[in-house]
Amino acid sequence: MAIKIILTIIFLAVLIGIGVYSRKQAGSVDGFVLGGRSVGPWLSAFAFGTSYFSAVVFVGYAGQFGWKYGLSSTWIGIGNALIGSLLAWIVLGRRTKLMTQHIESRTMPDFFGTRYQSQGLRVVASIIAFVFLIPYTAGVYKGISTLFEMGFGIPYEYCVVIMSVLTALYVILGGYKATAMNDFVQGVIMLFGIVIVIAAVLNTQGGLASAVGKLATLPADGHPELNGKFADWLGPDPWNLLGVVVLTSLGTWGLPQMVGKFYSITDEKAIRRGTVISTLFAIVVAGGCYFLGGFGRLFDAPALLPNGKLAYDSIIPSMLVTLPDVIIALVVLLVLSASMSTLASLVLTSSSTMTLDLIYRDKKSDSGEVDEGIIDDLISEKIERRKVVVMRVLIVFFITISLMIALNPPTFIAQLMGISWGALAGAFLAPFLLGLYSKKVTTASVWACFAWGVGLTVVNMMIGNPINPINCGAVAMVGGFPVVWIVSLFSRKIPAETVDKFFECYRK
């Protein structure tokens, strides 16, 4: 216990210290939200990766899908690396950086409002982001607290409160720059931690070959024709596995807290380097998490919940509880690192969206530039300070709401994330991606996609989730593309001269 406490205190002291160090750069809106658009490739890549992979992945997804699919769940991690990281940086990185800087966009809702010439889109997008980031945040709290309770014996409720206070503290102090610097520290811990934990867990089963051999002998629940499939490379249920790969990989392309990393990176050269770093990070961390979860059936079966369902979120803790104290301390730091970085990104995204897109909406011309008549007011130091103060207040508000949900979580971590990612990426992915590449996307098609993504997710949830929230989220994301394409064919186009001004940035 002394080792756990000492390492945790050192870790948390470093986080807060970075927040204090970065506070001078968080006085302006650009500094607080985007780090002055001067964040280098290493910090940006690690910020992307650590925001991507949290306790939701390590505890919720790795445990649940490792139990369901065995070693084939490793494909989820590979998909996250190749689609969620590599392709995301290649397809979105450069164009997002150039266009958002050209139109002076600081948030994804701001992009929608300016790119599609509709302040209504900007307002509704900010509301969607704020509402549906909350269940994701609650899922992160639940995951981190489950492991913390296992490692320290502290009641779940206390863990949730402590983590929320500490995260709020360093984000409020240092803004995005503090978050990115802490993400780098946390990312290094995650890289080393996952490798050591996998080795320790496999060692308890006699090594890799022995563990795979044991997995191959296990029967499938109620399906004798699938016996031994948990050690198979496609697993017992490849089609549902594909749905998870789509949700967790393609979803990052439409999430405000993920896309925002491309807003702040320094330049195109940094984007190329960041692409490689981010992909390698995802291979180790995501691939390692799901690979580890694939061996979950070799340990004690999870307990049953009052509704008779398996407590999937207890699978990973049950795998780790017998490890040496030093390894458990490392696990606690691993999950702390993964989760606090994600929490910081979520609360910063939510507060900046509400402040800049609802409370203070800058008036822009058709070119996306701030109108000259109000430029003096917008750059005044007083207004800048006021915006930053409001964002800091909203960080506390957002954390409080998500904390209340986390103290009484309605479902499994994986389902919380499925609802959040399904609605957000279902609404935002298609119009954001197509808006960077196509001049033919119309304002009406964006409205239609918002209604499609949020509507499908909410209706499915209200009628009792007849479609698994994971698969529903995947359908919402992919379905957004035909929705935008079809509606754009039959709705009024944005004036060509206006759209041409937005795309000038790619010709410079």
Beta strands, then each sheet from edge to edge (+ up, - down):
end
